[in-house]
């Protein structure tokens, strides 16, 4: 789905794109895809506000055809995977409502615009004055429009809207106090952070916010999220991100053996691991060849990926594998075997890569035969056993060893 949308979504008819986006929804119209996929889809649509408008117009048209059903206009946000809306979105929504003859559409547009004008006026170009003007202009066509508006703007003292409003204001005040305190705490640490020598916990926080691993940190872009975390201006944010790259450049990382020992013996990872992986990604995206990094750095980064990376195989690692597939597969297998021997579940994307390598590079098969002779399947959980089967190409010998039915080979 994501490849179809990103590769052809700009040129595909709106109806077809609408269908593609629906592939990732369940029967209730809410997303069922993984977090990374949903985020990627949302970011792609965020950069295309006009396309969002066409999709919403089509969603409204389809909803009107289902007049006998309960209104599902609100599900349009789920189909666009919570993409960031342009600042003029709710003004445009009011214009659309004014042109509609369907009461459901008119009420939905007014409800959405009024709610945002009351609760999020700083994020969009919509005010209560705009709402009042729209109500006056459409009062003759929709006599009930005043009552619709009051439902969102006039609350009883003990209404849920009033309680929600008070809670929201308390949250905003608390967030403001936290930002002030965070700025005070972080300012003394910035010079070291910009040199890649800061507090390890802060380095990891910056890396995780940059990668959007903390979902409660606002910001549509990586730099915006880091700016929110550090409470600094754009220049300081860029300097801090540049400082992350020094982690790889200076070559002072735990060795592969140290990384695996901590992981297998205590189930823990080095705090510097996640920032180092982000640094490698940024350096590779900036045009630096991963093959130019010192050998010890490459070994450490592969180990970090195997124990703390998750997700898809990084591009810098694929580039290394393209130059020397045997060496990279050798390191991955070494990490993989250490994890399995200590009962740690393997990284499936890395196993998929290894499976392909084993088919393409014949000498790599010796690692499997040597490893399979040492394994005791009775000591492995089902997930690990499946992973081993998935990694290896020919399954006949392994099925005999594990006692699993041959039908298992279809996986």
N, C-alpha and C positions, 0 to 999 in steps of 0.2 A: 504493500500500500504506500509506504513512505517514498519508495523509489518512483512509483508511478506519479505520485503527486508532485514531488520536487522536480522530476525530469520533464514532465509533460503538463503539469497543472496550469502553467501560464497560457498554453495554447489549446488546451482541451475545452470543449463546450462546457458551460456552467453546469448543465444537467449531469454530464459524465463526472465532472469533478465532485459534484454533490454526492454521487453514488460511491465514488472512491472513498471519500471521507466517511461515509456510512459503514464501510467495511470494519472500521475499528470500534463500532458501537455495539452494545448488546441489544436485546429485544426491547429494553426500556428507553433506548436512545442515549444512554450514557457511555462514556469511553470504557473500553475493556482492554486497551493496549497497555504496554508497559510505560513507566514514567518517562523514560528517555524518548520513546517514540512519540508520546503525547506532547512532550516539551518541544521536540523537533518540529512536529506539525504545527504547534501553536506559534513558534517563532517564524516559520515560513509564512504563515498567514498574516502574522503581525506586520510583516513588511509589505503587505499587499492590501491596503484598506479598501480599494475599489473592488477587489475580488470579494472581500468580506461582504460588501454591500450587495453585490449580485447574488451571492449565496443566500443572504438573508431574504432578499426579495423572492428568490425561488422557494425558500422554506415557507414563507408566508403564503405564497400561491398554492403550494401543496397542502398547507394546513387548511386553507379555505375550502379546498375540494373535499376535505374530510369534515364537513360542517357538522355531521352528526356526532362526531367524537369530541371528547374533552380537549380543550385547547392545549396544544403542545408547542406553542410559539417559544416558550422559555428554553426548549431543547436546542434552539439554534446555537446557543453558546457552547453546548457540548459538542456539536458537530464541527465547530471551528476550534475545538480543543483549547478553549479559554484563551484564544489569541488576544493580544492587546488591541483595544479598539482606538481609533483615532480620536483626537480631542473634540472634533465636531460631530462625533457619532450620534449623540442624543439630540442635538439640534436637527440633524438629518432625519432622525427617527420621528421627531415631531412633524416634519414636513411630510414624511411618508404617511403618518397617521391622518394628517389633514386631507390627503388625497384619497384615502380609503373609504369605502362604503360599508365595510364590515365592522360591526361594533367590537368584535373580539380584537381585531387589529388595532383599532383606535384606542381602546382601553389599555392594551398592552403597551403601545408606544407612549401613552401619557403616563402610565404607571412607572415604566422604566425611567423616563426622563425626570419625573417628579422625585422619585427615590434618589436618583443621583444628585439632583439639584439640592436636596435636603441633606444628604450624607457625604457626598464626595465632590463638592463644588470646585475644589482646588485641582482636581484631576481632569476635568472636562469643561468645555466651553458651554456651560448651561447654568442658568441662574433661576431663582424663583420668579424674577421679573419676566424672564422668557416664558415661563409656564403660565403666568397670569395673562400675558399678551396672547398666547396661543388659545387659552380658554375663552377669552373675550372674542377672538376671531371665529371660534367654532361653536359658540354657544347656540346659535340659531339652528345649526345642523344637528347638534347633539345637546338637547336641553338638559340632560343629566350630567353634563361634563363637570359642572361645579361640584356636584356630590362626589364624582370620581376623584377630583383633585383633593377635596377635603379629607378623603380617606387616608391620604398620605401626608397631609400638611397640618391637620388639626387633630391632636391626640388627647384622650382623656388622661387624667393624672395617673391612673393605675393601668393604662393600656400597655400592651406588649411593645408597641412602637416607642412609647416614652421610655420604658425600661431599656430597650435596645439602644435608644439614642443616648441615654445617660451612661450606659455601659461603654458605648463607643467613645464617648468623650473621656471617660476615665482611662480607657486603653490608650488613647492618644496622649493624654497627659503623662501616663506612665512611660510610654515609648519615648516621649520628649525628654523626660528626666534620665532615662537610660542612655539616650544618645549623648547627652551632656556629660554624664559620668564616663561613658565609653571613650569619648573624645579626650577627656582629661587623663584617662589611664593609658591611652595608646600614643598620645603625642610624644612622650619621652622615648618610646620604642621605635618610632618611625625611622630615625637615621640608621639604626642597625638593620631594620627590615628592608630598607632600600639597598642594602649591601648583601642581602641574602644571609645575614648572620643574626637575625632577630630571634625572639623567643620561639621555640619550635611549635608550641601550641598555637601561637598567633600565625605562624607561617602556614600551619595546617588549616586553620580557620579561613585564611585568605584564599587558599587553594580550593577549599570545599565550597566557599561562597562563589568563587569564580566559576566553578563547575555546576553551580546551582544544586548542590547537595543539601543545602539548608533551605527548605521550601518557605520558611517564614521570613526570609530576607527579601525585601522588595527590590525591584529593579529589573528592567526589561533586557539589559545587556550585562555581560560579565563585569565590565568596568563600573557600571552603575551599582551593581550589588556590592562590589568591593568598596566603593565610595560610601555606601550606607553602613557597611561594617566598620570602616576606619574613621568615618565622619571627617573626611578630608576633601579637598578640591580635586579637580580632574588631573592636574599636573602631579600631585602627590600620589594619586592612584596609579598613574602610568609608571612613576618611578618605583612604586612598591611592586608592581607586576614585573618590571624589568629586574628588580632585585631577586625575584624568584628564580630567574634564569641562571643566576650565579651559582645556585645550588648544584647544577650539573657542571657548569664551567669550571668551578674550583676543584672538582673531583674528590671532595671530602665526603664520601658516603660510606655507610657501613658495608662491609664486604658481603658477597653472596652467602658465604658460610655463616656469618653472623646473623643475617636476615633469616635464613632457614632455621638456624638453631633456636632463635627466639620464637619463631612461629611454631615449630614442631614441639618444643619442650614446654612452652607456656601458652601457646595459642594467641600470642600478642604480635603486634607489628610495630616497627619503628615509627615514631611521630613524623619523621622527615620523609617517609615513603610517599605519601600522597602529594606533597609539594614537589618532590623530585619528579614524579610522573607528569605533573602539570608542566614543570619546567622543560622536560624533554619534549612534550607536545608543542609548547610555544616555540622552542628553538627550532624544531623540525618545520613548523609552519612558517617560521621566519626565513627558511632557506638554508639552515645549517644542516650539513650532512651528519646523520647519526653515526656513520662509519668513521667520522673524524674524532669521535669521543674516545677517551682512553679506554682500554680493554676492561679495566676494573670497573669503570663507570657503567659500561654497557652490561656487564655481568650483574651489577647491583640493580640496575633499572629493570632488567628482565626478572630478577628475583622479586623486586617490589611489585611488578605487574602480576606475577603468579600468586602472590600472597595477599595483595592489597589493592589490586587494580580493578577487577571486575569489568563488566561490559565488553565491548568489542576490542579486538586486537589493535593496539595503537598503530598509527601510520609509521611512526619512527621504527617500530619493531618490524613491521612488514618490510620497510626499506632495508633494515639490517639482514633480514632473512633472504631478501632478494640477492644481496651481495654474497652472503655465506650461509645458505640454508642449513648445512650440516652443523655448523657451530651453534646457530641459534636453537635448532631443534635439540642439540645435545644439552644445552643449558636448560631448556624448558623441561626436557625429560628428567634431568637431574632434580629440578625443583618439584616436578610432579611426583617422582618416586619418593622423595623425602616426605611429601605431604600425605601420600597414600599410606606409607609405612607407619605414620603417626596417627592415622585415622582422620585426616583432614580432607574434606571434599575437594576434588580438583576443579579447576576453572574450565568450564565447558568450551568457551570460545577458543582457549588455547589448545584444548584437546582436538577441536575441529581442525585447527591449523596443523597440529601434529599429524592428524590422520592424513591430511592432504600431502604433507611432507613425506610421510612414510611411503605413500604410493609413488611419489615423484623421485625420491632419492633412495634407491635400493639399499645402500649401506646402513640406513637408519633401522632397518628391520632387525638388526642384531640386538638393538637395545630392547626391543619387545621380547624377543625370545629369551634373552638373559633375565629380564625382569619377571616374565611369567613363571619361570622355573623357581623363583624365590618367593612368589606370592602364596599366601595361604588364604584362600577365598573365605574360609570359615571365620576369619578375623575381620572381614570387610563388611560394611553395610551394603544394602541393595543399591544405593545411589552410586557408591564407588565402583561396585561390580559393573553396573550399567555403563559408567564412564569408561572403564577399561575396555569393555566390549565396543563402545562407540569409537574409541581412539584407534583400535586395531582394525586393519582392513579385513583379511581373511579370518573368519570366526570359528572355523571348524575345530581347531585345536583348543580354543578357549571354551567352547561349548562342552567339549568332553571334560575339560578340567573342572568346570564349574558345575556340571551336571544339569545345566539349564536345557529346556527343550529347544530343538532346532528352529522352531517357529520364532524364537527370540531373535534370530538373525535378521528378520525383516526390519528391525529397528536400527 
